[in-house]
Every structure is written in C-alpha cells, then in structure tokens.
Amino acid sequence: MMENKRSTITGLNAEEAREFHSLMVTSTIGYVVIAVIAHFLVWQWRPWFPSVKGYALLEDTTTIVTKLIG
C-alpha cells in the first residue's frame, strides 16, 4: 500500500497548495471585478452623493409612486 505522508498543517502537499492558491487568487480577482462593475452600474443609476439640486430625482420618484398608489 502507498503511504500518504502529510507533514503540513493543512494536509496539502506543495503541488496541491499551489493549485489551491491559484484557484483562490483567480476567484478573488473575479469577485473584485464583478463587485467593481456592479458598484459602477449602481453609481450610474443613482449616485451616492447628491448633486447641487440634492436628491431631487428621488423626491420626484416618490411623488409619482404615491400618486399611482393612492
């Protein structure tokens, strides 16, 4: 039988650790790219900081919705 020697804390050998690390780096980069794109799209839809007019668009939307509902 083959003896399975694991001397590290994680139980991975060097090759498995490199493979896992590359997967983690790729996943993290993908997550950050998707998060940046999502934040940019939300910023374009509704900026977090008000313009000179304030949140006028939000107030107009609220007025329109209340007129439609009630």
N, C-alpha and C positions, 0 to 999 in steps of 0.2 A: 504494500500500500504506500501511497505517496504521503509524505509527512508535510503538513501545512503549517509552516513557521510564520508567525505574525509577531514581529517584535515592536511594532509601533503602538501608540495609544489608540489610534483609530482602527487598527487592524488591516490597513491597506498597505500593499507594497508600493514601491516608488512609481511603477508604471500606472497602477490604479489611481494613485494620488494625483499624478499629472493629468490623467483623463478626467477625474472628478473636478480638478481645479479649472481645466479648460471649459468644462461644461458650466461651472458656476460663473466664470468670467463672461462667457457668451450670454448666459441667461441674464446676468446683471446688466450688461450693456443693452440687451434687447429691452429689458424692463425700463431702463432710464430713457431710451429713445422713445418708446411708446408714451411714457409719462410726459416728456418734454413736448411731444406733438399734441397730446391731449390738453396740456396747460396752455399751449399757444392757441389752440382752437377755442377753448373757453375764453381766453383773453380777447380774442377777436369778436366773440359773440357778446360778451358782457365784461368790460374792463373792471378790474378790482378797485381801481381808484377813480373817483368821479371826475368828470371834466369840469370846465368852468360853469356849466349850467347845472352841475350836480347830477343827481340821479333822475333827471327829467324823463328819460325814456322809461324807467321803471315805474314812475308815477303815472305816466300815460297808459302803460300796460295795465296797471292796477285799476285805473278808472274804466278802461274798456272792459275788463273782465267783470267788474262789479255791475256795469250796465247790462252786460249779457246775462248775468246770473239773476239779478233782481230787478 
